[in-house]
Amino acid sequence: MLNTASRRFLSFTFRVSCRFNSTKSTTVLPGENSDLRGDGAIRRSDTYGSTIEQTYAGVLSFLRRNYTRNLNNVEVAVTGIPLDLATTYRPGTRFGPKGIREASVQLAELKSYPEGIDLFEDLSVIDYGDCWFDQGQPKTIPTAIENHAKKIIDRNVFLLSLG
């Protein structure tokens, strides 16, 4: 049984390593004279790689990815849909995208388990920000969300929405 499990693991590792080339490392450790000391989400120019930052400070973005609306050479765009309608007593889903971003900051510098792959070495991922819509005009919200998503998808970018 151990032999079978080992073969499966090695087979999986080989398949994963063929897709992701994590041998290169573009993780930046900002030094005293670095231009990337803090707020890498808005200051980093490359959408690949990572910047190690303090988890309790800085601009919030999903997994500390670049916070931008520029979709040039981007493979994945993360966007929030802070929708909370028909709630009278305990609203909260509108805070979902912000909460997910806050929690993801703790995971930003960790490599995936168990293979130790750094997805951001091979995938260009950005945080596109939240979809804007008028909460006071509920009939227009579905169209606003569709138009927001269409802007991203029409550029042949994979959309990951939070909310």
Residue pairs with C-beta under 8 A, 6 or more apart in sequence:
13 115
16 115
16 117
17 115
19 122
20 117
20 118
20 119
20 121
20 122
21 121
21 122
22 111
22 116
22 117
22 118
22 121
22 122
24 121
25 49
25 118
25 121
26 46
26 48
26 49
26 50
26 121
27 49
27 50
27 51
27 52
27 109
27 118
28 34
28 36
28 40
28 44
28 49
28 50
28 51
28 52
29 52
30 36
30 37
30 38
30 40
30 51
30 52
30 53
35 43
36 43
36 44
36 51
38 53
38 54
38 57
38 58
39 53
39 58
39 59
40 51
40 53
40 58
40 64
41 58
41 59
41 60
41 61
41 64
41 65
41 66
41 67
41 127
42 59
42 66
42 67
42 68
44 51
44 66
47 65
47 66
47 73
47 74
47 124
47 125
47 126
48 120
48 121
48 122
48 123
48 124
49 120
49 121
50 64
50 108
50 109
50 118
50 120
51 64
52 109
53 64
53 108
53 109
55 105
55 106
55 108
58 64
58 105
59 67
60 98
60 101
60 102
60 105
61 67
61 101
61 127
62 78
62 100
62 101
62 104
62 127
62 162
63 104
63 105
63 107
63 108
63 120
63 125
64 104
64 105
64 108
64 109
65 78
65 120
65 125
65 126
65 127
66 126
66 127
67 126
67 127
67 129
68 126
68 127
68 128
69 128
69 129
70 126
71 77
71 126
71 128
71 152
71 155
71 157
73 124
74 124
74 125
74 126
74 155
74 157
75 123
75 124
75 125
75 157
75 158
76 123
76 124
76 125
76 126
76 157
76 158
76 159
76 160
77 125
77 126
77 127
77 128
77 152
77 157
77 158
77 159
77 160
78 125
78 126
78 127
78 128
78 160
78 161
78 162
79 127
79 128
79 129
79 130
79 131
79 148
79 149
79 152
79 159
79 160
79 161
79 162
80 96
80 97
80 98
80 100
80 101
80 129
80 130
80 131
80 161
80 162
80 163
81 97
81 130
81 131
81 145
81 148
81 161
81 162
81 163
82 93
82 94
82 95
82 96
82 97
82 98
82 130
82 131
82 163
83 93
83 94
83 133
83 141
83 145
83 163
84 91
84 92
84 93
84 94
84 95
85 135
85 138
85 141
87 93
93 163
96 162
96 163
97 130
97 162
97 163
100 162
101 127
101 162
111 117
111 118
112 118
112 119
119 125
128 152
131 144
131 145
131 148
131 149
132 144
132 148
133 140
133 141
133 144
133 145
134 140
134 141
134 144
135 141
149 159
149 161
152 159
153 159
